[in-house]
Amino acid sequence: MLSVFRIISILEGLSYLAILSVTLELLSREFVFQMGMTHGVLIMVYMVGSLIVAHKENWSLKVWLGVFLASLIPMAFVAVELYLQKGIENSATPEAG
């Protein structure tokens, strides 16, 4: 589930950037409805996915809240991806002892 959440996180972040680039007039307003609808669906899937992953990975409320708030900040999905990647690497390495 964590790998699926990572993909959703990246897609949600990129859709957010696409909407912002329309605001900055870098992209045409022609597809704003489709981009908005796509982003809306992705943000809802992101929220539900974050709750599921938080439960399965035993995240604290502080960690989940950071992941949740990252969805509201442009480019914060990069920090979430780095955090999730670090978590996967730590869980993949065997414990010494």
Secondary structure in CASP SS format (residue, H / E / C, confidence):
PFRMAT SS
TARGET T0000
AUTHOR 0000-0000-0000
METHOD secondary structure of the structure
MODEL  1
M C 1.00
L H 1.00
S H 1.00
V H 1.00
F H 1.00
R H 1.00
I H 1.00
I H 1.00
S H 1.00
I H 1.00
L H 1.00
E H 1.00
G H 1.00
L H 1.00
S H 1.00
Y H 1.00
L H 1.00
A H 1.00
I H 1.00
L H 1.00
S H 1.00
V H 1.00
T H 1.00
L C 1.00
E C 1.00
L C 1.00
L C 1.00
S C 1.00
R H 1.00
E H 1.00
F H 1.00
V H 1.00
F H 1.00
Q H 1.00
M H 1.00
G H 1.00
M H 1.00
T H 1.00
H H 1.00
G H 1.00
V H 1.00
L H 1.00
I H 1.00
M H 1.00
V H 1.00
Y H 1.00
M H 1.00
V H 1.00
G H 1.00
S H 1.00
L H 1.00
I H 1.00
V H 1.00
A H 1.00
H H 1.00
K H 1.00
E C 1.00
N C 1.00
W C 1.00
S C 1.00
L H 1.00
K H 1.00
V H 1.00
W H 1.00
L H 1.00
G H 1.00
V H 1.00
F H 1.00
L H 1.00
A H 1.00
S C 1.00
L C 1.00
I C 1.00
P C 1.00
M C 1.00
A H 1.00
F H 1.00
V H 1.00
A H 1.00
V H 1.00
E H 1.00
L H 1.00
Y H 1.00
L H 1.00
Q H 1.00
K H 1.00
G H 1.00
I H 1.00
E H 1.00
N H 1.00
S H 1.00
A H 1.00
T C 1.00
P C 1.00
E C 1.00
A C 1.00
G C 1.00
END
